[in-house]
Amino acid sequence: MPKPNKNKEKAKAKIPVIERGPMPALILVVICTVCVALLALTATMTADAIAKQEQMAHGSGKQALFPDAAEFPEESADEAIAGIPGAIAIDLTAEDFENVTGVGRAVDADGEVVGVLISAASKGYHGPVPVTVGFSLSGEITGLLVDASEETAGLGQEVGDASFTDQFIGRTTDDKFSVDFVSAATISSVSVVKSVKLASAVFDAFMGKGGD
């Protein structure tokens, strides 16, 4: 009867468990699964955090347009128009209003409407440039919120700066909106002007000032 080879058994005993049989593949699968799950969780948390920051920034921007407002109700454009004193229903699906992206209200602590926000997005240099225009109930512009983050840095992005947007404050919906464009950013500047004109047309339409 052959004697057992003690050297081979001893060498085999020294081989780590992770190197034996199907164990390495199984462990790798588990590690990869855990890593993928952690990456997915991190991505979700990051996206949620960014969305929350953007929402807070946008909310603070609205507050700057209407300092006396206590609330900006989350509602559809039709619901917002229905809640504006003296406003009439209009068809926002009409071709003339195709670039309108929203209508909202600014409400004070007593529930009274103190202003209207109308959003539009006309084509800029790199794509649509979202613009929100604040109007008093008399049709005077209280300010603009412009998201020019997709425009060219140092050029088109400057249409979101106060040096450009403040030119619209105090003007009314019947203004021609002749303003000084941002240097070397004509397309981006024109985009904002178009959105302000469109927002003004929407305001006049639901306030019954749209002509025939």
ABEGO torsion letter per residue (X at the ends): XBBBBAAAAAAAAABBAAABEAAAAAAAAAAAAAAAAAAAAAAAAAAAAAAAAAAAAAAAAAAAABAABABBBBBBAAAAAAABBGBBBBBAABAAAAABAEBBBBBBAAGBBABBBBBBBBBBAAEBBBBBBBBBAAGBBAEBBBBAAABBBGBAAAAABAAAAAAABGBBAABAGBBBBBBGAAAAAAAAAAAAAAAAAAAAAAAGAAEX
